[in-house]
Amino acid sequence: MALLSELLPSKQAAGQTRALIIGGEALSKKSISFWQTHAPETRLVNEYGPTETVVGCCIYEVPTQTSLSGLVPIGRPIANTQLYILDRFLQPVPIEVAGELHIGGDGLARGYLNRTELTVQKFLPNPFSDEPGSRLYKTGDLARYLPDGNIEFLGRIDNQVKIRGFRIELGEIEAVLRQNRAVQDAVVIDQEYGSGDKRLVAYVVPSQEHALSTSELRRYLKQKLPDHMIPSAFVQLEALPLTPNGKVDRRALPVPDSTRVDLEEAFVAPRTPVEKVLVEIWAEVLGVERVGIHDKFLELGGHSLLAIRIVSRLRDTLKVELPISSLFASPTVAELAQRIEAGDQEKPFLQAPPIRPVSRNQNLPLSWNQQRLWFLAQLEPNSPVYNEPFTIRFPGAIDVDALSKALNEIIKRHESLRDRFITIDGQPVQVIDPPSTFNLAVVDLRQFPEDQREAEALRLATRESKQLFDLTSGPLLRATLIQLADEDYRLFMTVHHIVIDGVSIYSVFVPELAALYEAFSTAKPSPLAELPIQYADFTLWQRQWLAGEILESQLDYWKQQLRGDLPVLQLPYD
């Protein structure tokens, strides 16, 4: 559409065609503005539909004399077609809430030729139909219902990212940006700013009719989106880069300028020693080369996790103890420096001692989190709710012996994976067993018909994830390697939450397992350095540090927060 609008002189547009049926890419308001202006009698029909549903299955005719914002809707299903917008549990989502678009009806293909596994993944039994054999096609497209019943296409579900524990649909942010009159087009991506620090970056093409400022755009988004969906940086472009087939080339988007983002405030250098320290810490933590004392924390890309890092650095550098909320209540270097210089601290500074290795020839306590989980296990001994199952997929042939060796090495490396928990004089203590051989179970499903292997693997993994652990005997982890094809392996693991959490699985266990497997599969030694401390060292440090005055201050805080009558959530009963 955009190319046609460029090639065709405006005077020749009228009368060229009676109707345009447009499909293949998300249709923006800019794409049709040429035709609305120069050929208003031409019918404009936006058509949506993947190949698996015989292409066109949903249409929207743009009303004449209408001004649209953002993307043009894809409309409503055609005859004998049903569209459902569902969450990841295959439940319908409310109006204006994003979900994955599923398609049912007479136009569905039977599946993919000679690709049974992909057919099973994408063509699902239809839970909303009583007709035998009825199916839904799982499109992978993100969409939402508009209040008038039309459907708005938001983008691919592949553009879902996870930042600071939040699952974020980039298409949702893009859709809200395009609704702003000053925005002609927009793309949002996630970008690494350092190890474990992912942030959102918005690339915006300004409208020619309206001025656009980053601060106004940020305020606009805050009125419509939660804080974790607000981009950390905004980059203005004359046009979005495109691939040869006309789609947005996300890999060609420029890296945001780290010298200083587009801010309203003029740069003012630090004036006092405290401001100088704060500017240096902010620049390092936020990844910005130059920070002015009136620049706002959030507008520099700050968020709650970075606030924790800054408060920790201030504790070590300036020996001050500030609440995390201080970065939001005093959002500039100047305001925060004034707060520090005035002695406005949460409590007198108490330097935490360093964590040091301790003797194992003693009763080792549980951490506070472990003791909570231990208590819940005594309360409900027959519940697997604190099992932590996860899957690692190997899309190729693997060295099973090297994988088994890597698992044994990682269990040897981390004492917590050899923990079990017993009671002495009524109190739980942790016992660290010496390293022993961990046997990796291997199951070959190639004897099953190809279209049954996925279901059988899921059945085995589900059964494994629900099997109870005995906290007193260990080991508190299990692993099964399942082979579905010559080059398709799945490692199903289940670990009790008392020895590991989700963050540790994906930020420690999986990367270390990958490094060990790569080394052992090429007959190299472990590349991992010996750990200076273990979790047992932390648990004893925590028990000694969080005691007396420190513990009392924490308890006093929560007593204050929870005082009085607490609200009761009005939730529906099953």
N, C-alpha and C positions, 0 to 999 in steps of 0.2 A: 504493500500500500504506500509506504513512504517513498519508494523508488518511483512508483507510478505518478505520485503527486509531484515529484521533482521533474520528471520527464515531460509531463503533459502541460502545455501552456494553459494558464487559468482561463483564457477566453475560449479554449476548445473543450473544456471539461463538460459544459452544459450540452446535453443531448448526445453524448458519446455512448451512454448505455442507460437502460432503464433501471438496472439493479446491479449491485455488487455484492457477491457472497464472499466473505473474507474468512480465511482460516489458516491454521499452521503456526501462528504465533499470537501471544497476547496482544490485543488491540488497544492502543492508547488513544486518548482524546485527540492528540496531535495528528494521528494517522488519518482521522476522518474529518478534521476541521477544514481541510482544503475542499473536500466534497460538499460539506455543509454550507460553505461560503459561496463556492463557484458553481455547484450543481445541486441545488437544494431539492430538485425534483427526483434525484437518483435515490432509489431505495438502498439503504445500507444494512446488510444482514451479517451479523457476526456469528460464525458457525464454529462449534467445538465438537471434537470427537476423535479419539485415537483409532488407529488401524484395527485394533482388536474388536472394535464395535462398529465396523463398516463405516469408519470415518465420521460422518455427520450424525450426531445423536442429540444435539442441543443447539438451539438457535435463539438469537436475540435481534429483533429488528429495531434499529435506532429510530426513536420517534423524531419526526420533523420538528423543527423549532425547539430543540432541546439543547441544553448546555450540560454536558457530562463532566464530571471530575474524576481523575484517576483513570483506571482501565474501564473499557466498555464491558458491561456484563456479558456473560455467555448465555444468559436467558434461562429457558425452561426446556425439558426434554421433549423430543418429538413423539409421535404416536407409537405405542407398543414398546416404549423405553421407560425405565425407571432409574432415577438418579438418587443416590443417598450420600450424604456427607457425614462421615463417621469418625469417631476417635479411634485410638489404637486398640480399644477393646471391642470394636465393631458396634459401638453404641452411637445413636444419632446425637449430633451436637446442636446446641441452641442457635437461634438466629444470630447472625453476625459473629459467630465463633468459628474459627478456622478448623477444618478437618480434612481428611482425605476423601476424594471423590471416588465413589464406587458406582458402577453402571450395571444394570440388569435389563433383561428384555429379550426380544426376538432377534436383535441384531448382533448378539455376542458371537464371536468366533468359537469354534470347538476347542481351540488351544493352539499350541505352537508345534509345528511339524517336527517330530523326532526329538522333542525337548520336554519330556514328561515332567522332570523336576521343576522347570520354570512354569509349566502349565499349572502344577499343583500350587505353586507359590502365588500366582497371579489370579487364577480363577477359583473363587471360593464358593462353598455352599451358601446359598442365599438364606439368611436367617429370617427374612421378612416375607418369605413366600411358602405357601403350602404345596406348591406344584412340585412333583417329584423331579429331581435332577436340576432344579432351578439354581442358577449360579449368579455370582457378582464378579465383575472384573475390577480388580484393584488397580486403579490408574497410576498411583504415585503422584497425582496432582493435588495441590492444596487449593481449597475453595471455601466459600462461605455463602450462606443464604443472606440476601438483603431483605430488609423489612417488607418490600413489595412482592417477595416470592421469587424474584430472579436470583440467579447464581452468579457470583463473581469469582473469576479465576484469579488466584493469588501467586501461583508459581509451582515449581516442583517440590515435592516432599523431600527430595534429595538435598534441598537447601535448608534442611533443619540442622541447627547446630546446638551444641550444649556449652553454655558459658556460665561459670560460677555455680554449677549445679542446676541451672534453669535450661529447659528445652525451649529453644526459640525458633519460630518459623520466620525466616528472613522475608518471605513473601508478605507476611502481615505488616511488617514495618514498611516495606516498599509501597504497599497499598495505601497506608495512611499518609506517607509522604506525597504520593501522587494526588491525594485529595486536596492538598494545599494549592491555592490558586497561583502561588509564586513558583511552583515546581512543575516543570514540563515532563520530566522523567527522572527515575531514581533507581538505584541498585544498592543493595546492602550486602556486605560480605563480613566474615569473621577473619581476623588477622592476628597472628602471633606477635606479641610485643616483648616476648621473653619466655623463659621456661615456665609453662603453666599459666601464662597471662594472656588469655584470648580476649580480644575486644571487638566491638562492632564498629565498622566504618561505613558511612553512607556516602555514596557518590551521587551528586545531584546536578541535573541540568536545569538551570533557572528558566522560568518563563520570560519571554521578551516583554510582556505587558506589566510585570510586577517586579519590584525590587526584592532581593532575597538576602537576608542576613542570617548567619549561623545561630546567633543568640535567639532570634525570633523563631527559627525553625526548631530549636531545642525546646523552647517554651511551648510551642505548638504541639510537639510530640508528647510532652509531659502531661498535657491535658487529655491525651487519648491512649497512652500506653503506660504500663508499669515501668519503674526505674530501670529494671534489668534489660529492657528492650530499647533504651535510649542509646543511640550510637555515641561512642567516645569521640569520634572525629567525623567531620563533614568535609568533603572535597567537592568543590564546584568545577564542573566540566562544561565545555561548549557542546559536547555530544558524547554519548556512551560509545566505547569501542565495540565494533561488531565483527562477528566471524564472517567468512565468505557467504554463508547461507542466511545472513541477516539476523542471527541471534546475538545477544549480548556476550561479548568475550570477557568473562570475569578475570581471566588470567592476564589480560592486557591492561587492567585498571592500575593507575599509578599508585605508588606507595605514598601515604600521607606525609606531609612535610613535618619533620620532628623538631624543626628549629623553634617554631611557635605557631600554634594553631590560630585560626581566624577568630580573634577575640575582640570584644568591644573596647576593653580597657587598654589604654596606652601602656607601654612597658615602663615600669618603674623599678630600678635596681634596689637591692636591699640596703638599708640604712644603718642597721644595728647588728651586733654580733649574733643575736638570736635569729633575726631575719635571715642573715647570711647562712646559718646552719640549716634553717628550714628550707630555704631556696635550694640548697645543695641536695637535701634529702628528697624533696619533691621532684627535682629534675631527674634524679637517679631512679626513684621508684616509679614515677609516671612515664619515664622514657621521653621526656621533653628536654631539648638542649638548653632552652632559656626560659626561666620562670620569673615573672614579675610579681611584686608583692601584692598587687591588687587582682591578680588572675584567680579565678574561682576554681576550686578543687574539681568539681564535677565537669566543668567546661574544658579542663585539661585532660579529661579521660579518667577521672577518679571514680572509684566505686568502693563498696564496703570491704572487699578483701585487700585492696591497696591501702585503705584507711588503716586496717590492722597492721600492715607492714610499716606504715609511717609512724603509728603510735609506738610500735616496738622499737623502731630506730630512735625515736625521741627518748624512749626509756633508757636506751643504752648510751646515747650521746649527751643528752641534756639532763639526765637523771630526773625526769618528770614523769608523772603517772597521769595520763589523760584518758577520758572515756573515748570510745570510738566515735561517739556522737559529736565530739568536739570538732571533727573535720567537717561536719555538716552544719553545725551551729555557728562556727567561725570559719567560713569556707575559703578565706584568703590567707596568705602568709602574714600580712599585716595584722589581721584580726587574731590569728592564732598566736603570733608573737606577743601581742598585747596581753592575751590571756595567760600565757606562760610567765611573762615578766611581772604580772600582777599576782602571781602565786596561786592562780585559780586552778588547783589540781583536784582530782577526784578524791585523793587521800594522800597522806604523807608517803613519799617515795620509799619503797622497800626493795632493795636489790635482790633479785632471785639468785640463789647460788647456782653454779653450773651443774649440769648432770654429769656424774662420774660413775665409772664401773664399780659395782659393789660385789661383795663376796656372795657366792652361791651357797655357802655353808650356813644358811640361816633360813628361817621361814620367810618366803617372799610373798608380800601382800599382793592383792589385786589392785589395779587402778580403780578409780571411782566408777568409770564406765564399765569395767569388767565386773565389778561387784554388783552393779545394777543388773547386768545380764545373768550373772550367776543366781541372783535372788529370783529373777523371773523364771529361770530354768527349774528352780526348786518349787516354785508356785505352780508351774504348768510343765511337768516333766515329759508329757506326751505330745508336746507341741513342737513342730519343726519351723515355727515362724521366724526364728533367728538363724536358720540356715542361709548361707550366702551362695547361691548357685551362679555360675557364670560359664560362658562358652568361648573357646578360642577356635576359630576356623582356620584350617590350613588348606588353601586352594591349590594343592599340588602334592606331588609325592614327598614323603618325609622320611627321615631317619628315626625310626621308633626308638632304637637304643640310645641315640643322642638325646632325644626328648626325655626318656626315662632318666638318663643321667643328669640332665638339667634340672628336672624336678627334685631329684635326690639332693643335688647341690644347693638348691634354693631352700629346701627344708633344713639342711645342715647349716646354712648361712644364717637363717632367722630362727632364734630360739622360740619365739612365740608360736611358730608352726609345730613345735614339739611340746607345747604346753599341755598339761592336764591339770585338773583342779580337785583338790581333796579338802577335807575339813579336819582341822586340828583344834581341840578345845572349843568347838563350836564356831570357829572362824575359818573362812575359806582361804586357802593358800595355793599358790601356783607351784607345780612341780615341772621342772624342765628335764625331759627324758634325753638321754644321750642319743646321738645320731644312729639310725639303723636303716636298713634297706627298705625303701618305700616301693612297693610293687605296683606298677602302672597296669591297670586292667585294660585289655585290648579286645574289642568286639568287632567282628567283620560282618557287615550286613550285605555284602555283595551277593549272597545266596538268595536274598529277597528279590522279588520283581522290582524293577527300577522305580515304578510309581508307588511302591509301598515303603521304600527305605526311609524317606523323610518322616513319615508317620511313626515308624518303628523307632527311629532315633529319638524322636520327641517323647515317645512313651517311656523309653529307657531313661532319658534325662529327667523326666518328670518324676518317675519312681525314685530315682537316685536323690533328687533334690528334697524329697519328703521323708527320706529315711532318717531316723533319729540318731543323734550323737550321744555317747555316754561321756559326760565331762570328766568323770573320774578316771577313765582308762585310756582315752585317746586311741589312735591319733584323731585330731579334730578336723581332718580334711580327707577327702576322697577324690580320686581322679579316674576317669574312664575315657580311653581313646576309642572313638567309633569311626570305622572306615565305611563310607557309603559308596565309593567308587575308587578306581585306581589312583585318582588324583583329587580326592575329596575326603579329608579327615576332619573330625570335630573332637576337640578335647573338652569334655564336660567335667567341670570341677564343682565340688560343694565343700565349703569351709564354714565352720561355726563362727558367728559374728563376734564371739568372745575373744578370738585370736586375730581377726582381721576385719577391716571395714571396706566399703566400696571404693573410697578414695585410694586406699593402700593397694587394692587389687589392680586398679588401672594406672596408678602412678608409680608403683613400686614392683609389685609381683609380676605383672605382664611384661614391662620393659626389661626387667632382670631375667625373666625366663627366656625372652627373645635373644638377649645378649649371650646367655649361657648356651642356648641351643645352637646359635650361629657358631660359637667357638667350638663346642664339642662335635658338631657335625663336620668340622674341618680339622679335627684332631689337634685343636689348640687348647691351652689351659684356660681356666676361668679368667675373664678380663676384669672382674669386679674386685675392688679393694676390700680389705677386711673391715667390718663395721667396728667403729670405735666404742659404741654403746649399743645395748639391746633394750627391748621394751621392759624387761624386768628392772633395769637400772632406772628407767623413767618412773615405773610404778613406785619404787621406794622413794625417789626424789619427790614425787607428787605428794606422797603421804607425809613426808617430813616438812615440805614447803607449805602445803595447804593445811596448816594447823594453827592453833592459837589465834593471834590477832588477825592473820590473813583469812583464816576460815571464818572467823566471826564476822569480818567485814562483808564477806560474800553472803553469809546467811542473813545478815541484817539487810542487805540490799534486796534479796528476794522476799524477805518478810515484808519489807516496805512496798514492793511491787504488788504483792498478792494480798495486801491487807483489805479488810472490808468485804463487802459482798461481791462475789465474782459473777460475771455474766454467764448465762446458760445458753449454749448454742442450740438453736431451734433446728435440729436435724430430723429428717424423716426416719421412721423405724422400718425395719425389714418386715 
